[in-house]
Amino acid sequence: QVQLVESGGGLVQAGDSLRLSCAASGRTFSSGGMAWFRQAPGKEREFVAAIGWSTGFTYYADSVQDRFTISRDNAKNTMYLQMNSLKPEDTAVYYCANDQSVRAVRATPAYWGQGTQVTVSS
């Protein structure tokens, strides 16, 4: 079993930055994939970014490429999402997710956090 806890959400203005964290526990993370998804009001949940836990390889949605950076600290079992140049359309609940591979976590993750709200005002 995996437990994922997000933090770092909040209310910011357009152009500001924010860093989300996802603390993972319950298993040894020697491999697998971690990802961020988001869901805006009235919209489906969408993929934002993913990272290989052991490789560090990263993947991004086109909408956040060059503005968001995903990273992880293996020693702390924590994943991060640095969000710069935020836009009102980035407003959503952000979820972290985990599965046995990057391919799996990008598709249908087995484990989800509870989500953290990010609101960007114009």
N, C-alpha and C positions, 0 to 999 in steps of 0.2 A: 504494500500500500504506500502511496505517495501523498504527502500533504504539501500544498502550495499556498503561500500567503503573500498577497500583493500589498504594496504600500507605496506612498509617494504621490498619489493623485491629489488634485486640488483645482482651484479656480485661478486662472491666469489670463493675461491679456494676449491678444494676437501679437506674435513676434517674440514672446517670452519663451523661456526654456523650462523644462521639468524633467526630473529623473524618477522613473519608476523602479521599484525593486520587487523581486520575487524570491522569497526564501523557501527552499525546498527541504523536506525532511522525510524520514520514514524508510529510506533505502540508501544504498551506496551508489553514488553517481560516478561510475567509471566510464559510462558510455551513454548513448541515447541522445535525444534531441529535446531542446526546450524552445518554446515559441511564445510570442505575444499575439493575441487576437484583440479585436475591439468590436463593440456593438453600439451603434448610434441608435437613438430613439426611432422606432418605426423601420429599422433596417436590419438585415441579416448580419450575423457575426461574420467578420472578415479577417483574413490573415494579415498580420502586420510585419512580423520579422521572426526569424528562427536562427538558432545557433546549434552547432554540434557540440555536445558537452565535452568530448575529449579532443576533437579536432579544432574547434574554434571557428570552423567555417560558418559564414553568415549568409543569410538570404533575406531579401526585403521585397515588400510590395512596391510597385512603381510609385504609388502615391506618397510614400515616405522616404524613398531613396534619396540620399544626400541630405536629409534633414534629421533622420533618426539613426541612432547607433545602438545595436544590441551587443551586450558583452556578458561575460560570466566570471565569477570568482570561484574556482573549484574548491579552494580551501574553506570557503564560507558557505558552499552549496547555495549560492545566490546568483540570480540573473538580473541584469539591469536593462533598462531602455532609456537612453538619453534622447530626449525629444527637444529639438531646437526649432526656431522659426515656426512656432505653433500657429495654426490657422483655426478659425472657428469650425471648419469642417473636420478637425481632429477631435472635436467633442464626442466623447463616447465613454462607455465603461470598458476598461482595459483588463483583459484576462491573461494570466500566464498558463501555459500548458506544458505537459510532458508526455513523452512516449519513448519507446525503445529505439527509435531512429528519427533522423530529421525528416525522412520521407513520411513516416507515420505521423509525427507531430504536426506536420503541415496539412495532413489530410483529415484524420479523425483522431485527435488526441485521446488517450486513455484517461488522463488526469487533468483536472482543471482547478484553478484557484477560484476564490469567491468574487474577484473583480474589484477594481478601484476606479472611482469616477474621475474623469478629466474633463474640465469645462474650460473652453477657450472663448473669451468674450471679444467682440470686435471693437 
